[in-house]
Amino acid sequence: MAKAYWIARIDIHNMDGYKEYIAQNGAVFAQYGAKFLVRGGQHETREGTSRSRNVVLEFKDYATALACYNSPEYQRLVAMRTPHSEGDLVIIDGYDGAQPGS
């Protein structure tokens, strides 16, 4: 079964307000077995548009990734971060099929 991912691109308008979201999201993500693969960091946009912060979380499967987002615990965090940021979030199935050249 393929893993699943949250791919988030975020612009933070008020870091002081956003810090509480950061402080509290770890407990929710741990509850769903999420693992940060990308959490901010240096980046360079080569095509299209970008935001100032990029995050990729890995989940064991698509159902778990959706359950985490839809959980009351995470929806409380969405309400907490929304006044302080604007972003895009995609929840996507991973790919575990054949790779080019294999």
LOKOL-916994 format. One line per field, with one value per residue: residue in three letters; x, y, z of N, C-alpha, C in turn; chain; residue number from 1. Coordinates in steps of 0.1 Angstrom, whole numbers, padded with zeros to 4 digits, always signed. Atoms other than C-alpha are relative to their C-alpha. Last residue first. Layout:
# residues N
type: ALA_...
neast: X_...
nnorth: Y_...
nup: Z_...
caeast: X_...
canorth: Y_...
caup: Z_...
ceast: X_...
cnorth: Y_...
cup: Z_...
mol: A_...
seq: NUM_...
# end
This chain:
# residues 102
type: SER_GLY_PRO_GLN_ALA_GLY_ASP_TYR_GLY_ASP_ILE_ILE_VAL_LEU_ASP_GLY_GLU_SER_HIS_PRO_THR_ARG_MET_ALA_VAL_LEU_ARG_GLN_TYR_GLU_PRO_SER_ASN_TYR_CYS_ALA_LEU_ALA_THR_ALA_TYR_ASP_LYS_PHE_GLU_LEU_VAL_VAL_ASN_ARG_SER_ARG_SER_THR_GLY_GLU_ARG_THR_GLU_HIS_GLN_GLY_GLY_ARG_VAL_LEU_PHE_LYS_ALA_GLY_TYR_GLN_ALA_PHE_VAL_ALA_GLY_ASN_GLN_ALA_ILE_TYR_GLU_LYS_TYR_GLY_ASP_MET_ASN_HIS_ILE_ASP_ILE_ARG_ALA_ILE_TRP_TYR_ALA_LYS_ALA_MET
neast: -0001_-0013_-0006_-0007_-0012_-0001_-0009_-0001_-0013_-0005_-0002_-0002_+0004_-0003_+0006_-0007_+0008_-0007_-0014_-0001_+0006_-0010_-0011_+0006_+0003_-0013_-0002_+0009_-0007_-0012_+0003_+0002_+0014_+0005_-0007_+0005_+0013_-0003_-0005_+0011_+0009_+0009_-0001_+0009_+0003_+0002_+0005_+0001_+0005_-0003_-0013_+0003_-0004_+0000_+0012_+0011_-0005_+0011_-0002_+0006_-0004_-0012_-0007_+0006_-0005_-0011_-0004_-0015_-0005_-0013_+0003_+0011_-0005_-0007_+0010_+0008_-0007_+0003_+0010_-0002_-0012_+0004_+0009_-0009_-0002_+0012_+0003_-0008_-0002_+0001_+0003_-0005_+0006_-0008_+0005_-0010_+0005_-0007_+0007_+0001_-0008_+0008
nnorth: +0013_+0006_+0000_-0012_+0001_+0008_+0011_+0009_+0003_+0013_+0008_+0013_+0011_+0013_+0010_+0011_+0004_+0005_-0004_-0014_-0007_-0006_-0007_-0012_-0008_-0007_-0011_-0011_-0008_-0006_-0012_+0002_-0002_-0013_-0011_+0001_-0007_-0014_-0006_+0000_-0011_+0002_+0014_+0009_+0014_+0010_+0013_+0011_+0013_+0012_-0001_-0007_+0007_-0009_-0003_-0002_+0000_+0002_-0009_+0005_-0007_+0002_-0013_-0010_-0014_+0002_-0012_-0002_-0009_+0006_+0006_+0009_+0012_+0007_+0005_+0010_+0013_+0010_+0010_+0006_+0009_+0011_+0009_+0008_+0013_+0008_+0002_+0011_-0004_-0015_-0003_-0013_-0010_-0012_-0013_-0010_-0014_-0013_-0012_-0010_-0012_-0012
nup: -0008_+0002_+0014_+0003_+0007_+0012_-0003_+0012_+0005_-0001_+0012_-0006_+0009_-0005_+0008_+0006_+0012_+0012_+0000_-0001_+0011_+0009_-0007_-0005_+0013_+0003_-0010_+0005_+0010_-0006_-0007_-0014_-0004_+0003_-0008_-0013_+0000_+0003_-0012_-0010_+0004_+0012_+0004_-0008_+0005_-0010_+0005_-0009_+0006_-0008_-0007_-0013_-0013_-0011_-0007_+0009_+0013_+0010_+0011_+0013_+0012_+0007_+0003_-0010_+0003_+0010_+0009_+0000_+0011_+0006_+0013_-0001_-0007_+0010_+0010_-0007_-0001_+0011_-0003_-0013_+0001_+0009_-0008_-0008_+0006_-0001_-0014_-0006_-0014_-0001_-0014_-0003_-0010_+0003_-0004_+0006_+0000_-0004_+0005_-0010_+0001_+0000
caeast: +0134_+0143_+0114_+0100_+0074_+0046_+0047_+0032_+0020_-0016_-0022_-0035_-0029_-0027_-0025_-0018_-0026_-0014_-0021_-0059_-0060_-0036_-0059_-0089_-0068_-0055_-0091_-0096_-0066_-0081_-0116_-0101_-0106_-0070_-0058_-0085_-0075_-0038_-0049_-0071_-0043_-0018_+0011_+0014_+0042_+0042_+0056_+0059_+0068_+0072_+0075_+0049_+0055_+0044_+0052_+0086_+0120_+0111_+0142_+0140_+0158_+0140_+0105_+0095_+0101_+0099_+0079_+0065_+0028_+0019_-0017_-0014_+0021_+0006_-0019_+0008_+0031_+0005_+0005_+0037_+0035_-0001_+0010_+0039_+0014_+0003_+0039_+0047_+0019_+0016_+0028_+0027_+0022_+0027_+0015_+0020_+0003_+0014_+0002_+0020_+0013_+0000
canorth: -0004_+0026_+0047_+0035_+0008_+0014_+0026_+0061_+0082_+0093_+0130_+0155_+0190_+0221_+0257_+0286_+0318_+0326_+0342_+0342_+0306_+0292_+0286_+0276_+0250_+0239_+0232_+0213_+0192_+0180_+0176_+0152_+0159_+0165_+0135_+0112_+0123_+0114_+0081_+0071_+0080_+0057_+0055_+0092_+0115_+0153_+0178_+0215_+0245_+0281_+0314_+0307_+0298_+0305_+0288_+0274_+0275_+0284_+0280_+0265_+0266_+0251_+0250_+0216_+0189_+0151_+0156_+0122_+0116_+0086_+0098_+0106_+0120_+0146_+0157_+0160_+0178_+0204_+0222_+0243_+0250_+0263_+0284_+0299_+0311_+0340_+0353_+0346_+0369_+0370_+0334_+0324_+0287_+0259_+0225_+0190_+0164_+0130_+0094_+0060_+0034_+0000
caup: -0140_-0163_-0151_-0118_-0113_-0089_-0053_-0058_-0029_-0025_-0021_+0004_-0011_+0011_+0000_+0022_+0040_+0075_+0109_+0111_+0097_+0123_+0152_+0131_+0113_+0148_+0159_+0126_+0136_+0169_+0154_+0129_+0092_+0085_+0104_+0089_+0054_+0059_+0076_+0047_+0022_+0038_+0063_+0065_+0052_+0058_+0034_+0043_+0023_+0036_+0017_-0009_-0045_-0081_-0113_-0123_-0107_-0072_-0049_-0015_+0018_+0047_+0059_+0072_+0046_+0053_+0085_+0097_+0105_+0127_+0132_+0169_+0163_+0139_+0165_+0192_+0168_+0158_+0192_+0192_+0155_+0158_+0188_+0167_+0141_+0163_+0168_+0132_+0119_+0081_+0074_+0037_+0034_+0009_+0021_+0006_+0028_+0018_+0014_+0016_-0010_+0000
ceast: -0008_+0001_+0014_+0006_+0006_+0015_+0001_+0010_+0000_+0014_+0006_+0000_+0002_-0006_+0004_-0008_+0008_-0010_+0008_+0014_+0002_-0005_+0010_+0010_-0005_-0002_+0013_+0001_-0008_+0007_+0013_-0004_-0003_-0014_-0006_+0007_-0006_-0013_+0003_+0005_-0011_-0009_-0009_+0001_-0009_-0003_+0000_-0005_+0002_-0006_+0003_+0013_-0005_+0004_+0001_-0013_-0011_+0006_-0012_+0002_-0007_+0002_+0012_+0008_-0007_+0006_+0011_+0003_+0015_+0006_+0012_-0003_-0012_+0005_+0007_-0011_-0007_+0008_-0002_-0010_+0002_+0012_-0004_-0008_+0008_+0001_-0013_-0003_+0007_+0002_+0000_-0005_+0007_-0007_+0010_-0006_+0011_-0009_+0007_-0007_-0002_+0009
cnorth: -0011_-0013_-0007_+0000_+0014_+0000_-0009_-0011_-0010_-0001_-0014_-0010_-0013_-0011_-0013_-0009_-0011_-0002_-0004_+0005_+0016_+0009_+0007_+0009_+0014_+0008_+0007_+0011_+0012_+0009_+0007_+0013_-0002_+0002_+0013_+0011_+0001_+0008_+0015_+0007_+0002_+0012_-0004_-0014_-0007_-0014_-0009_-0013_-0011_-0012_-0012_-0001_+0008_-0007_+0009_+0003_+0001_+0001_-0003_+0011_-0005_+0008_-0003_+0013_+0008_+0014_-0005_+0012_+0002_+0008_-0005_-0008_-0010_-0014_-0009_-0006_-0011_-0013_-0010_-0012_-0008_-0010_-0012_-0010_-0009_-0014_-0008_-0002_-0012_+0004_+0016_+0004_+0013_+0011_+0011_+0014_+0009_+0012_+0012_+0012_+0009_+0012
cup: -0006_+0008_+0000_-0014_-0003_-0005_-0011_+0004_-0012_-0005_+0003_-0012_+0008_-0009_+0006_-0009_-0007_-0011_-0013_-0003_+0001_-0011_-0010_+0007_+0004_-0013_-0003_+0011_-0004_-0010_+0006_+0007_+0015_+0005_-0003_+0009_+0014_+0001_-0002_+0013_+0011_-0001_-0012_-0006_+0010_-0006_+0011_-0007_+0010_-0007_+0008_+0008_+0011_+0013_+0012_+0009_-0010_-0014_-0010_-0011_-0012_-0012_-0008_-0001_+0010_-0004_-0009_-0009_+0003_-0011_-0007_-0013_+0001_+0005_-0010_-0009_+0007_+0002_-0011_+0002_+0013_-0001_-0008_+0009_+0009_-0005_+0002_+0014_+0007_+0014_+0001_+0014_+0000_+0007_-0004_+0003_-0006_+0001_+0006_-0006_+0012_+0000
mol: A_A_A_A_A_A_A_A_A_A_A_A_A_A_A_A_A_A_A_A_A_A_A_A_A_A_A_A_A_A_A_A_A_A_A_A_A_A_A_A_A_A_A_A_A_A_A_A_A_A_A_A_A_A_A_A_A_A_A_A_A_A_A_A_A_A_A_A_A_A_A_A_A_A_A_A_A_A_A_A_A_A_A_A_A_A_A_A_A_A_A_A_A_A_A_A_A_A_A_A_A_A
seq: 102_101_100_99_98_97_96_95_94_93_92_91_90_89_88_87_86_85_84_83_82_81_80_79_78_77_76_75_74_73_72_71_70_69_68_67_66_65_64_63_62_61_60_59_58_57_56_55_54_53_52_51_50_49_48_47_46_45_44_43_42_41_40_39_38_37_36_35_34_33_32_31_30_29_28_27_26_25_24_23_22_21_20_19_18_17_16_15_14_13_12_11_10_9_8_7_6_5_4_3_2_1
# end
